[in-house]
Amino acid sequence: MVRNFEDGSVLIEKWLRNKNTIEFIGIWEQLNNPVFNSPEFEGIKNEAGLNRFTLSVKKWIEKTNAVGLLAKTGRYGGGN
């Protein structure tokens, strides 16, 4: 999504710092993902919006078992 933008990953991380973003993707996951870790989501949601709060897509997926966002590393998504 952001591979053609300079510092695209930074853009995504800034977007993930927003409390409204976290609430939106958390609600989406609760509706569409039967293995979503809701208790972990509540902890993340409580921290979101604070100055010290940071979150990467990879961290979001690892902590909550999310399926709605994908993190691909490397220049071309890390291969197949």
Secondary structure, DSSP 8 states (H G I E B T S, - for coil): --TTSTTHHHHHHHHHT-HHHHHHHHHHHHHH-TT--HHHHHHHHHHTTSTT----HHHHHHHH---S-----STTTT--
